[in-house]
Amino acid sequence: MSDTNLRSATISVLVENESGVLARVIGLFSGRGYNIDNLTVAPVERDGSKSRITVVTQGTQMVIEQIKAQLDRLVPVYKVLDLSEGPHLARELALIKVIGTGEKRAEALRLADAFRARVIDATTESFTFELTGATDKLDAFLDLMRPIGLAEVSRTGVAAIARGVKTIS
């Protein structure tokens, strides 16, 4: 792989769950001009002592390595894991509101069924769908809904985990 080839990286960071940690992580990216394509964070320990930050970013192999090294030096980071270096699972949740009547309404339902989207709210003029899957699946569904009457989208961001026995802790 040439050092000028951009690649996407899904990086998980296990951190102490305390005030300001997310700001430090974001500051690392913004201070060096790295873009964050996707960001999720949530507590992962029962007592709330640790959180998992999942960042999706792009860069050359060298830039990705720099990002991981700089994240690893941040306090209070416990571990940094580049999930995109091995087999991993990545999913996202979206709530999608489509407004339309007549044939457009029927078409929205047909497409939702094909994508296994769940209707979580319905009125005579709208549907709100819940869809979970890989980012490209959600993007494809949204592209099909645009001409039908896509009105609003709320996405969670990527949640990712390594396949098999490999863990971040």
N, C-alpha and C positions, 0 to 999 in steps of 0.2 A: 504494500500500500504506500503510495507516495505521500509525503508529508503535507502536500497541498490538498489532498482529498478531504472534503468535509464528511464527517459522520455524525450521526445522532447518538447521544449517550444518555442512558437512563441511570442516574446515580442515586443510590440510597445512602442517607447519612443518619446514623444513630447518634442522638444528642441528649444532653441533660435537658429536661423540660423546665426551663427557667426563662424569665423575662429577658428579652433582648437577643436571644440566640438566633431566631429567624432573621432579625435585622442584620446581625453580623454575617450570616450566610448570604443574604441578598446584597449586602454591602460589598462582599468579596467579588460577586459577579459584576455589579454595576461599576465598582471602582476600577476594574480592569477591562471594562467594555465587553464583557461576555453577555450573551443574551440568554434569558431563561425562556424556553418555549412552553414549559409547563411546571407547576409547582404545587405540591400537596404536603401537608404536615398534619400529624395527629399523634396524640399520646399512644404508646404501645404497651406500657406496663400497667398492671392493675392499680398500682399505687400512684400512677401518673408521673413517676420520676423520670421517665425517658420518653422522647418523641422520635418519630421517624419522619425525616424530610425526604421526599422524592423529587428530584429535579431532572427535567428533560432539557438538554441543551445540545448545541451543535458546535463542532469545531474540528480542526485537524487533530490527528492523534497526539501531537505535541501539546496542543491547547488543552485537550481533554486530560492528559497526564498532569499538566500544570494545575488545572482546576481541582483534580483529586488530591494532589499534594498540598495545595493551599487549604482545602477543606480539612484535610487530616491534621493540619497544624492549628486549626481554630480550637479554642477552648470554649465550651466543654463538649467537643466531638469525641465520641467513643470509637466509631468505626465508619469508614467510607467504603462503599462497595459499588463498583461499576457493573450493574446488572447486564448491560448490553455486551459484556465480554463473554457471556456464556448463556446457556438456555435459561430463559426467564418467562414469567407470565406478566402481562401488563393489561390492565383493564381500566375503563373509564365509565362513568355514569353520566347520562344526560337526561334532562327534562326538556321536552320539545313541545311547544304549543303551535298547533296548526289551526288556522281559521279558514273555513270554507263551507259551502253548502252544495247540495246536489251531487253531481258526478265527482267533483273534487273531493268531497267528503268520503265517498265510497272508495275512491282511489287511495286516499290517505290510509284508510283502514286496510286495504289490500296490501299496500306496501309495508305497513306496520306489522302485519301478520307474517309477511315474507322475512322481515328482519327480526322477528320475535320481540317486537316492542310491545310493551304492555300499556293499555289505556288506563290511566289513573284518574282522569277527570274528563267528563264529556258534557257538552251543552248542545243545544240544537244547532249552534254555529261553530263549535270548536271542539278539538280534542287536545288533551295533554298526554303525551306518551312518555314512558320511562324506558330507556334503552341502555343496556350495559354491554360493553364489548371492547374490542381493540379500537384504537383511535381511528384507524382507516374505515372500520365498519360504521362508526358514528358519522364520520365525514361523508361517506357514501349515502347514508340515510338522509342527512341534511341536504345534500345536493339534489336528491330526488324530491324532497319536500318543498324546496324553494318555489318551483312553479305552481305547486298545489296550494300554497298559502302559509308557508312558514312564517310565524309571527314573532317567536321568541325562543331563545335557547339558554339553558343554564347547564354548565358542565362542571364536573367535580375536579377534573385533572386526573392524571395517570396515577394509579396505585399499582405498584409492581413488586414482585418477589421472585427470588431465584427458584428454579425448579429443583426437585430432588431434595437431598439432605443438606445442601448448603444454606447457611443462615447468616444474617448480619450480626447476630449477637454471639 
